[in-house]
Structures are given as structure tokens and as C-alpha cells.
Amino acid sequence: MLTPDERHRYRRHLQLTEIGEAGQLKLQAARVLVVGAGGLGCPVLQYLAAAGVGTLGIADADQVELSNLQRQILYGPADLGQSKAATAAREVQRLNPLVQCEVHPVRVTPANVRELVTTYDVVVDATDNFATRYLLNDACVLLDKPLVSGAIYKFEGQVSVFNYRGGPTYRCLFPQPPGPAEAPNCDATGVLGVLPGLIGTAQATEALKVILDLGDVLSGRLWVLDALTFQTRTLRFARHPEYSQITLDSAPPADYADPSCAAPASISAAELLTQLQSDAPPFLLDVREPAEFETRHLPGATLLPLGTLRSAAGAIPRHQPVVVYCRSGARSAKAIAQLQTEFGYTNLLNLDGGILAWPE
């Protein structure tokens, strides 16, 4: 039974005969895993929390960066450098203290995806790379979980629901990952700031419909929105037995390697320490935010926050080794991918483990 406060909070749901108290109790009992707490994940989390979904899992390994604030509306300047998963959980519980948050500040990988997905009823894919999309699909097929998927590119977005009650899977629509020449770089493509809000809200809508068994779920249909014209179209696709049976246990491991965000060449803290003591030390590039830099940085490092690289790339030398670092290695890997893709740098190394691996 709902408490008096819950009845008041969710009154507009209770007034809908299609939901009512029984439906609100379904929401309260539901467990939803949102993978990615970025542009798509922020509105998904906000609306699922406001709707009263009982437990929200939040999986994201990244930290909040200045360039995120244009579209990732759960965060502000005070959150720079903080864990996205933990910060998002704090904001969700501020919005609705009745919601339980389970924080997973990790990158979803073949090693942990099974454990993550198995305890949830619905999975929402709010990621930005093909490797994780295939990984989540294959795990959801193996564990029989519905997958609410969203994707954005520049001014266009799309939403569908996969593996819903025997319906088509992600591989039925996209059988194989794109090759390196076809996949857009995960951090070098712009996006209209409001677009993730539109697509993420649609994902939240589909997740609620799945939980409530309400309406016509986007299973076997891909809904596409062009924000420049505000035209939408819906593409139908069927379940293909040869693709729908592929799971985490049978897929080629190479499908989980993202060609657009391949791991850059790296250097350990011990190796870097030795090189810094040589006659030709490498150039040190710190891509964190100024507040992080002021707290602690490597001696002699140059600060160019990740969001400024496009305009400041000319300050980075091309004819000596450049070691790029951040807090733990994730942002610096993105920086290297951007510099290599957009500016053709070939002399960049990522500091393994970031400044956290550097001895005090």
C-alpha cells in the first residue's frame, strides 16, 4: 500500500486509470539499470526517479567535465572532476528521496556486465559507443532482460526497445558492429545540447511502458527524430533467428572492442619517472579542470582541459613524446583519440592510472 505522502506525490499517476495504485506499486517495485549518466542518462534518471521507480542502478566510470555541462543537466560547475555515477545518484535522491540508488562507478565490460545486469528488471542503454551497445544487448539476451536503447548523432536521435517479450534484439537491426572507418569518434562529434533531453525522455517513457505493461512498446520499431526539421519516422524491423540467438557467451569478443575509442599507447608511472630524469624528458599534458590542477599536478605539466583541446591544440608539440594524463586515465584517453583523429598527432602516450598512479 502507498503511504499518504506517496499518494500525494504520485497523485497525477493515480488519477490515470491505466496506472492507478496498482501501477504505481509496480513502479515502486521495479529495478532499472541505467548505463551511462551522460546526455541521455541524465533525463532518463530524472524522469524515472520522478515517476517513482523504486531502485535505479547508475553505471558510469567517468568524471564530470566542463564540456559536459552543455547537455548533461544533472551537473553544474561545482561537480567538475566528481564521479558522474555518484553525483547523479545524489541529485536523483534530492529529486525523490523515496528512490533507492545503486552506484556503479565502473566501465561496463565483458568481465562485469553479467553481474551488473542480472539483478535488474529493465536495462536502459544511454551510452555513446557501439562496443557497449553490443555488450549490453548480448547480456540482456542471455539473461532475458528488456533493453531500452537510445542513440544520438549531431541533430538526430533514435529510440527502440530490444529483447522485449521475444521481440527483435539489437543485432536483428544492426547485425555487426561498424568498422573503424564507419564508426564516428566517441568524443569528437558535436551534438545539439537539447537533443539528448528529447531522446532520453523518450527512453524514460519506454522504460515506464515496459514496467507498467502499458501502450505499444517500441519493440520491432526504431523511432527516429530529426531535430532540425522536427520530423519523425518509424522504421519497422523483424526478429532474425540467426542474430537474435547471439549472446554474451557466443558473440565474437572483438565485437566488444570499440574502434572509435581504441585504447591509446600508454606509459606507466615508473617508466615516466625514469624518462623525466633523462636528458630529453617528454612534454606533460594535463587535461583535467583548473581546480584539479591546482590541487595537484605533475611538475612542469601544461594544463589544457579536455574541453579546450580543439582551440588549443597548437600548443602541443609534435616532435617530442607527449604524455597525456588526467585523474585516472579515462579523460586522457579521450583527449588522445581527439588529437589523433582531428589533428593527426602520432606522438601521444596515456599515463596508466592517471595522477592517481603517480607517487606522492
Sequence and secondary structure as in RCSB ss.txt:
>XXXX:A:sequence
MLTPDERHRYRRHLQLTEIGEAGQLKLQAARVLVVGAGGLGCPVLQYLAAAGVGTLGIADADQVELSNLQRQILY
GPADLGQSKAATAAREVQRLNPLVQCEVHPVRVTPANVRELVTTYDVVVDATDNFATRYLLNDACVLLDKPLVSG
AIYKFEGQVSVFNYRGGPTYRCLFPQPPGPAEAPNCDATGVLGVLPGLIGTAQATEALKVILDLGDVLSGRLWVL
DALTFQTRTLRFARHPEYSQITLDSAPPADYADPSCAAPASISAAELLTQLQSDAPPFLLDVREPAEFETRHLPG
ATLLPLGTLRSAAGAIPRHQPVVVYCRSGARSAKAIAQLQTEFGYTNLLNLDGGILAWPE
>XXXX:A:secstr
   HHHHHHTHHHHT TTTHHHHHHHHHH EEEEE  STTHHHHHHHHHHHT SEEEEE   B  GGGGGT TT 
 GGGTTSBHHHHHHHHHHHH TTSEEEEE S   TTTHHHHHHT SEEEE  SSHHHHHHHHHHHHHHT  EEEE
EEEBTEEEEEEESSTT   HHHHS S   TTTS  SSS  B TTHHHHHHHHHHHHHHHHHHT S   BTEEEEE
ETTTTEEEEEE    HHHHT  TTTS GGGGS GGG    EE HHHHHHHHTSSS  EEEE S HHHHHH   TT
 EE  GGGHHHHGGGS SSS EEEE SSSHHHHHHHHHHHHHH    EEEETTGGGGS  
